[in-house]
Amino acid sequence: MRALVLHGFGDPTVEEVPDPVPGPDEVVIDVACVQPSVTECMLIAGDPVAMHDVLAARLAAGPTRFGGHEFAGVISVAGPGSGHAVGDRVTAVETAACGTCAACRRDRPDACPSPGVLGFTRAGAFAERVAVPAKSVVTVPDGVTAAQAAAVQPLAGALHGHAIAEVRPGDSVLILGAGVMGVLHTQVARHGGAGLIIVTGRSPAKRRLALAAGADAVIDATEDVHAAVLEATGGIGADVVFETAGGMPSAGLAGTSTLELAAQCVRRGGRIVMVAVLPRHASAPLGLLRERAVALLHPRSGAGGYSPGGSAFEQALRLVRRGYVDLDCLVTHRLDGVDALPKALEITRDKAAHAAAGPAQVSIGPWDAAA
């Protein structure tokens, strides 16, 4: 099969690789649609964000498969005990607990110190086929397209963020950034009972997307955001701030200043959720956070578990199927064929230069039963 191979930072190529051989508790999925994440693009480019050192060590040992955790496809190989069948339309949770450590044995997979991460610690879906643990597979309901299913992982991340922030009915919510995560957090906040929702953004087009997603007010990020938030909240500040804009400026992100801005705009005793992936040694206004008794939170990854009735991924797919969350508005660039993966990385890393609202998606295979 053909897959993306990274020969060095900034040097991705598509070439022939061996077909995946599934383990006893794995399935093989024929990839129908995949999209790069901004974090993957930054890591492939060599930016010093989380897991940079891990990828650098792998590249020092030779070319490696990397990336591809936001995807959807059709199962082509499934063992009798997998709980899935050939032809099932699925996506997969990117993070899987090891199942054997002390935390996993105590039924706390969220505390697993060495989880596997699709596309990071194992080959991902930047390929025609991918093998994944059967326990990570999530069935895609009828009525959800391959493009929507490939984009559902960031929505699950937004659900995690709102869960840990405990957004309550009527809470004022400030979302710094009107990119993919900003728009998704806006939609989740609107359908989750939040009160006043304010979104900041530099791009007029993205601010319009935020309004369409349910924001009550949008603020040009180049203006005095702090003053505008205080005016909108009666001088109190926002109950909850989601920081989605920070990150490497080389990837079109806002650097580290947005964390300071979040600390200024949140109310005393409020909550800040760090959604953006900042450099490993980014500075933080810890004194201000301590003085104002502000909680600084980081959302978990993976399927999560808040209810016996379903995971964050399953709930995200429900929201899409019911039409409560619009993922299609974030997909403006669609490419065809596995050979388009390097171009998709280029577009996603510099969305502003390509007038892209979100990651570029690549259609690779059919969204129907495997032959």
N, C-alpha and C positions, 0 to 999 in steps of 0.2 A: 504494500500500500504506500501512498504518499503522505508525508507529514512534514511539519515545520521542524527544522533542526537548527539549533543556535550554535554557531561556530565561535562566537565571541560576542562581547557586548556590541550591540548595533549591527550584528551580522547574521540575520536570520535567512535561511534558504529553505526551499521545499525540495525534498528528495525522497527516493525510495528507502523505506525502512521495513523491517520484518513486521508481519501481522501480529497483533497482540495475542498472546496465549493466556487464556483466563485461568486463574487459580480455581480451587474447588469451591470457593464461596464468591465467585465473581461472575459477571455477565459481560458479553461483548455488545457494544452499541455501535451501529452504523450512524455516523454523525450526519444529521440533516442540516443543522444550522449552528454556527458558533460565532461568538463575538469576543474580542479582546477586552479585558478590563484595563482601566487607566493604570492600575498598579502593575499589571503585567507589562504594559508598555514602558513604564518607568524602569522596571527591573531589567528588561531586555536592552534598554538604552544604556544601562549602567548607572542609573541614579542611585544615590546612597540611601535608599529607603529600607524598610524592614525586609529581611531575607536577602539583602544584597550580598552579604558575605557568604551565605550558603550557595548562592548561584555562582559567585566568583570562584569558589572552591571547585564546583562541578566543572566549570569551564576550564579551569587550570588542568583538569584531568582529561579534557578532550571535548569534542562536540557533544551536545546534550539536547534532549527533548525538554521543552519548558513551555508552560502556559496552556490555556484552554480549559477553564473551569466553568465558563458560562456557555452552555450548549444545550441542544436537544437532539434526540435521534430515535432510532428504532432498534429494538433488541434483535440481534441476529444469532446469538448463542446464549442459551440459558440452561443451567443445570436443573435437575428435577427438584432440588430443594431450595431453589433461589427465591421462590415466591413470585416469579415473573415468567412470562412466556414469550417465545419468539413472535415478533410482530407488534409487541407492545410499544406504544409511543411513550417516551420517558424523558426525563432530565435526571440530574444526579446532584446530590449535596456535595459541596466541595470538600468539606472537612469530615473525617471519620476517625473516631476515637480508636485507640489501639485494641481495646477490649481485654487487655491482660494486666494492666498496671493496677496499683493499689486504688486509684480513683475509680477506674472502670469496674473493678471488683466490688466497689461500694456503691455502684449505680450512680456515679457522678462523672459521666463522660465529658461534661463541660470542663472538668478539672484535669483531664488527661494531659500529661506533660509532653507527650510525643505523638500527637495525632497525625494521620496521613492527610495530605492536602492534594487534591486532584490538580494536576498541572504544575505543582510545586515539588512535592516529594515523590511524585510518580507521574508518568506520562499522561498528558491530558488530551483534550479534544481538538487540538490544532492538527487534525489528522482525519483520514477517511473513516477510521474505526478507533475505538477506545475501550479498554477493559476497566471496569470499575467494580468495587465491592457491591454485592447484591444488596446489602443493607443500606447503601447510599442511594439506591435508585428510587425515584419518585415518579409515579404514573401521572401522565398528563391527561387531564379530563377532556372529553369531547368538547369541541368548540373553542379550544385554545390552539393557536397556530404554532408552527415550529419557531417562527420568529419571536413570538411572545414567550414561549417556553424557554428559549435561549436567553431571554432578557429577564427572567424571573428571579435569578439569584440576587441582584441588587435590591429588588423589592423585598425579598426575604430579609435582607440586611436592614432595610428601613423598618420592618416590623420588629426586628430585634432591638433597634434603637429606641423605638417608642415603648417597648416593653420595659427596658431597664430604666427609662426616664419616667415611667409611670405617669404618662400624660393623662390628666384627669379632665372630666367634662368642664369646659369653660376655660381651661388653662390657656394663657397667651403663649404663643410659640413663635420664636424667631428662627428662621432658617438662613444661615449665611451661605450663599451660593445658590445659583439657579441652574446648575448643571443637572446631570442625570439624578444624582442622589438628592439634590435639592428639590427637584420636581417630584420625585417619588415620596420624599418625606412630606411634601405639601399635600399630596393626595391622601397619604395615610392619616395625616393630622385632620384633614377635612372630614374623612369618613369615620374617624375615631372619636369625634365629639369635642375636638379642641375649640377654643374660642377664637380670639383674634390671631390670625396667622399673617406674619410679615416675612417677606422673602427679599433678600438682597441679591443683586447681580450686576455685572458690568455690561453684559450684552442686552440691548433692547429686545432682541428676538427671544432670548431666554427669559427675560422678565415677563414678556407676553405669555410664554409657556407657563410660567408660574401662576399668573393670573387665571389662565384657563384651567389650571390644575386645582384652583380653589383658594389661592391666596387672597386675603382681604386687602393687602397693600403690598406694593413692591417699592424698593428703594434702590436707586442707582448706587452701586458700591463705591463709586468714586466720590460721592458726596459725604456729608457728615452723618454717618449711619447712627452713631451713638445718640446724637441730638434727636434724630428722627424717631428712634425707638423710644426714647424717654417721652417725647411728645405724644406718641401713639398710645403709650401705656400709662399716661397720667403721672409721669415722673418716677414710676416704680421700677421699670425694667421688665423683661420677659420672664415668665415662669420657667420656661425651658428654651434653651438655645441648642440647635443642631448645627455644628460646625462642619460644613461639607465642602468648603472652598479652598482650604489650605493644601499645600503640597509644593512640589518643585515648580518654580516659575518656567523652567525649560519645557514643561509639559502644559503650559498655559494656565497653571494654578497660581494661587495667591500667596505663596510663601508661608511664613509662620505668623504673620501679623494678625491673622484672623482669630487666633486663640486669645490674644490680648483683647481684641475687639469683643469677643464673646464674653470675656470676664467683665468688661465694662458694661455690656448691655443686659446681662442677666440680673434678675432681682436678688436682693439679699436672701440667702437661703434657697436659691434656685438651683437648677441642674443644667449642666453643659454636657452634651454628648459629642464626643470626638468621632466623627465619621471619616474625616479626611485622613489620609496616610501622610504623616509628616516625616521629615528626616529623623533619623534615629536619635539625634542629639539636639532636637529643637528646644529652644528656651520656652519656659512657661511662666506665667505671672502667678507663681505659687503664693506669694505674699498677699496679693489682692484676693485670691481665691480663699485663703485662710481667713483673712480679715472679714470677708463677707459671708463666710460659712457656706460656700458654694461647692456642690458635689461635681466632680469631674469624672465622667463615666465613659467607658469604651464598650461598644456593642460586641456581643459574642459572634462567632462564625458558626456555620453549619446549620443543621435543621432546627436545633433547639427543641425545647419541650416546655410548653406552658399549659397544655391541656391534654388529657388522655385522648381527646378526639382528633388530634392532628398536630402536625409540625408547622413551623413557620413557612416552609416551602409549600406545604399543602394549602395553607391559608392564603399564601400569595397567589397560588393558581386559582383558588376560589374567587378571589377579588377580581382577577383578570376575567375569568369566565363570566362573572356576573356583570361585568362592565363598570365596576366601581373604580378600577385603576386603568388608565390608558398608557400602555407601553409603546404602542405604535407611533405616538407623537415624538418619541425619542429616537426613532430609527429613521434617519434621513439618507443613509448611504448603504446600499445593498450590493454586494459583489457576488460573483459566481465562481465556484470551483476552488479546490484546495490551493491552487497556485496563486490565488488572490490574497492569501493570508498576509504576506509581507506588506501589501498595499493597505490592508485593513489595519495593521499595526501603525502604519504611517499616518493614516487618517485619524485614528483614535488618539494617538499621542499628541497631535496638533489639530484639535477639532476646529479651532478658530480659523486656521488657515484654509480649511476645507469647508467652512460653513456647515459643520456637522453638529447636530444637537446632542448626539450620543455616540456610542461606539459604532463603528462600521461592522455590519453583519455579513457573514459569508455563508452562502447556501452551498452545501457540499453534496448531499444525497437526498433521496426522496423521503417524504413524510408519510409513508404508507408501509404496509407489511413488507418485511424483507423477503427477497426471492429465495 
